[in-house]
Amino acid sequence: MTAPRALRGLLLLGRDPVYAVHLPMFGPPYDFQAILRVTPSTPTYDSARSRFGTSAVFTVRPETEVLLKDLEPGAEFPGELYFGRFDRDGDSLGPLSVRVSHLVHARPLDAPDTDPPDSGLTGADPTDPAYVVFGDEDRLFLTRRLTVPPDFDQTLTALVVDGEVREGWTVTLPGRRGDLMSRPRPGEQITTADGTQLQILAEVYLETDDLAR
């Protein structure tokens, strides 16, 4: 029997609102992508984010088992906040509980065909790299939609130059290779399949080792 999918750790982004992105792996029980709008329990994160800026890496390690199926609005769980990666050389900033306000996106990695009809992927070329968009036009984030191992996790900040975006929508980048060296980079302007133009500001997060196999 397969173990239920559970949170491994979260990357925190933004200030108002605050978003949490699951740090996945391809093996169970961490084999899913999820983006949540959340409310931290203390001002520690907001103060640290204000001090270190938009591109600093902050992560949360849950202190109890948190299952994907339980990530509903109002759910709350205790954790520990880190400046940097919680499982590497990050510095602990103390306890912090996370309350879920809204589930923006969730997708098991072994079920690529489960996207709803309004996901933005209708008619998209499955070989084109894809990114889930969240935030708003003034503070936009893009997280790479994972495919099969080996792959890489990437989260970017961007501005809308022309067109519209919708929170939770998946945008594809036609004609672009999906390998690490061809990934979108800061300073680049990209055009999505629907013609929306985005200016990449910063690469907040990049991870290869977790998704190598």
C-alpha positions as CSV (number, residue, x, y, z in Angstrom):
1,M,0.0,0.0,0.0
2,T,1.4,3.4,-1.0
3,A,1.9,5.9,1.8
4,P,-0.3,9.0,1.6
5,R,1.4,12.1,0.1
6,A,2.9,14.4,2.8
7,L,4.7,17.7,3.1
8,R,8.5,17.6,3.1
9,G,9.1,21.3,3.5
10,L,8.0,24.7,2.1
11,L,9.6,27.6,0.4
12,L,8.0,30.8,1.6
13,L,7.5,33.7,-0.8
14,G,6.1,37.3,-0.8
15,R,4.7,39.3,2.1
16,D,1.1,40.3,1.6
17,P,0.0,37.8,0.6
18,V,2.5,35.1,1.6
19,Y,2.8,32.0,-0.5
20,A,4.2,28.5,0.3
21,V,5.6,26.2,-2.4
22,H,6.2,22.5,-1.6
23,L,9.7,21.2,-2.0
24,P,9.0,18.0,-3.8
25,M,10.9,14.8,-4.7
26,F,9.9,12.2,-7.3
27,G,9.7,9.4,-4.7
28,P,6.8,9.0,-2.3
29,P,5.5,10.4,0.0
30,Y,6.8,13.8,-1.3
31,D,5.9,13.3,-5.0
32,F,3.6,16.2,-5.6
33,Q,3.7,19.9,-6.3
34,A,1.6,22.3,-4.3
35,I,1.3,26.1,-4.0
36,L,-0.5,27.6,-1.1
37,R,-1.5,31.0,0.1
38,V,-0.7,31.0,3.8
39,T,-0.7,33.1,6.9
40,P,2.4,32.7,9.2
41,S,1.6,32.8,13.0
42,T,4.3,35.3,14.0
43,P,5.9,38.4,12.5
44,T,9.3,36.8,12.3
45,Y,9.0,35.9,8.6
46,D,7.6,39.3,7.6
47,S,10.5,41.0,9.4
48,A,13.1,38.8,7.9
49,R,11.6,39.2,4.4
50,S,11.6,42.9,4.8
51,R,15.2,42.9,5.9
52,F,16.6,40.5,3.2
53,G,14.4,41.2,0.2
54,T,12.3,39.4,-2.3
55,S,14.9,36.9,-3.5
56,A,16.1,35.6,-0.1
57,V,15.3,31.9,0.5
58,F,13.2,31.1,3.5
59,T,11.9,27.6,4.2
60,V,9.7,25.9,6.7
61,R,10.1,22.3,8.1
62,P,6.8,20.9,9.4
63,E,7.1,19.5,12.9
64,T,4.2,17.1,12.4
65,E,3.1,14.9,9.5
66,V,1.0,17.1,7.1
67,L,-0.8,15.2,4.4
68,L,-1.7,16.7,1.0
69,K,-5.3,15.7,1.4
70,D,-5.5,17.9,4.5
71,L,-4.3,21.1,2.9
72,E,-7.7,22.8,3.0
73,P,-8.5,26.4,3.9
74,G,-8.2,26.9,7.6
75,A,-5.8,24.0,8.2
76,E,-2.9,24.9,10.4
77,F,0.3,23.1,11.3
78,P,3.4,23.9,13.4
79,G,6.9,24.2,11.9
80,E,10.3,25.8,12.1
81,L,11.3,28.7,10.0
82,Y,14.8,28.8,8.4
83,F,16.8,31.4,6.5
84,G,18.0,29.1,3.7
85,R,17.2,25.4,3.2
86,F,16.0,23.7,6.4
87,D,17.7,20.4,5.5
88,R,21.1,21.9,4.6
89,D,22.9,24.9,5.9
90,G,19.9,27.1,6.8
91,D,19.8,29.1,10.0
92,S,16.8,28.5,12.3
93,L,14.7,31.6,13.0
94,G,12.4,29.8,15.5
95,P,9.0,28.2,15.6
96,L,6.3,29.3,13.1
97,S,2.9,27.9,12.5
98,V,1.4,28.1,9.0
99,R,-2.3,28.5,8.4
100,V,-3.6,27.7,4.9
101,S,-5.7,30.4,3.3
102,H,-6.1,29.0,-0.2
103,L,-4.8,26.1,-2.2
104,V,-3.6,27.7,-5.5
105,H,-2.3,24.6,-7.2
106,A,-1.8,20.9,-6.4
107,R,-0.6,18.1,-8.7
108,P,0.7,14.6,-8.0
109,L,3.9,14.0,-10.0
110,D,2.7,10.6,-11.2
111,A,-0.5,11.9,-12.7
112,P,0.3,14.6,-15.3
113,D,-3.1,14.3,-17.0
114,T,-5.2,15.4,-14.0
115,D,-5.2,19.2,-14.7
116,P,-8.6,20.7,-14.8
117,P,-9.9,22.1,-18.2
118,D,-9.2,25.7,-17.1
119,S,-5.6,25.1,-16.0
120,G,-4.2,26.9,-19.1
121,L,-2.8,23.7,-20.6
122,T,-5.6,23.0,-23.1
123,G,-4.0,22.4,-26.5
124,A,-0.5,23.0,-25.2
125,D,2.5,21.1,-26.5
126,P,3.5,18.7,-23.7
127,T,7.2,19.1,-24.7
128,D,7.2,22.8,-24.0
129,P,8.4,23.9,-20.5
130,A,5.6,25.1,-18.3
131,Y,5.3,27.3,-15.2
132,V,2.5,27.8,-12.7
133,V,1.8,31.5,-12.2
134,F,0.7,33.0,-8.9
135,G,0.7,36.4,-7.1
136,D,-0.5,39.4,-9.1
137,E,0.9,41.7,-11.8
138,D,2.8,43.8,-9.2
139,R,4.4,40.7,-7.5
140,L,4.3,37.8,-9.8
141,F,5.9,34.3,-9.2
142,L,6.4,31.4,-11.6
143,T,7.2,27.9,-10.4
144,R,8.4,25.3,-12.9
145,R,6.0,22.4,-13.6
146,L,8.0,19.2,-13.1
147,T,7.9,16.4,-15.7
148,V,10.0,13.3,-15.2
149,P,13.4,12.7,-13.5
150,P,16.0,14.0,-13.9
151,D,14.4,17.5,-13.7
152,F,14.9,20.7,-11.8
153,D,12.8,22.9,-9.6
154,Q,12.8,26.7,-10.3
155,T,10.9,29.7,-8.9
156,L,11.2,33.1,-10.5
157,T,9.8,36.6,-9.9
158,A,8.5,38.5,-12.9
159,L,6.5,41.5,-14.1
160,V,3.8,41.5,-16.8
161,V,4.9,43.5,-19.8
162,D,1.9,42.8,-22.0
163,G,-1.1,40.6,-21.6
164,E,-2.9,39.1,-18.5
165,V,-2.2,36.4,-16.0
166,R,-4.4,34.5,-13.7
167,E,-3.4,33.0,-10.3
168,G,-3.0,29.2,-10.6
169,W,-2.8,29.3,-14.4
170,T,-0.1,27.2,-16.1
171,V,1.7,29.0,-18.9
172,T,3.9,27.3,-21.5
173,L,7.0,28.6,-23.3
174,P,6.7,27.4,-26.9
175,G,9.8,26.6,-28.9
176,R,12.0,26.5,-25.8
177,R,14.0,23.5,-24.6
178,G,13.2,22.3,-21.1
179,D,16.7,21.6,-19.9
180,L,18.6,23.3,-17.1
181,M,20.8,25.4,-19.4
182,S,17.8,26.7,-21.4
183,R,15.8,27.9,-18.3
184,P,14.5,31.4,-18.1
185,R,16.9,33.8,-16.4
186,P,16.8,37.2,-14.8
187,G,16.7,40.1,-17.3
188,E,15.1,38.0,-19.9
189,Q,11.7,38.7,-21.5
190,I,9.7,35.6,-22.3
191,T,6.5,35.1,-24.3
192,T,4.0,32.5,-23.3
193,A,1.9,30.4,-25.7
194,D,-1.0,32.8,-25.4
195,G,1.2,35.8,-26.2
196,T,1.6,37.2,-22.7
197,Q,5.0,38.9,-22.3
198,L,6.8,38.6,-18.9
199,Q,10.0,40.2,-17.7
200,I,12.0,37.9,-15.5
201,L,13.3,39.8,-12.5
202,A,15.1,37.2,-10.3
203,E,15.6,33.5,-9.8
204,V,14.5,33.0,-6.2
205,Y,15.0,29.2,-6.1
206,L,16.8,26.6,-8.1
207,E,17.2,22.9,-7.1
208,T,18.6,19.9,-9.1
209,D,19.8,17.3,-6.5
210,D,16.3,16.7,-5.0
211,L,14.9,15.8,-8.5
212,A,17.8,13.9,-10.0
213,R,16.0,10.5,-9.7
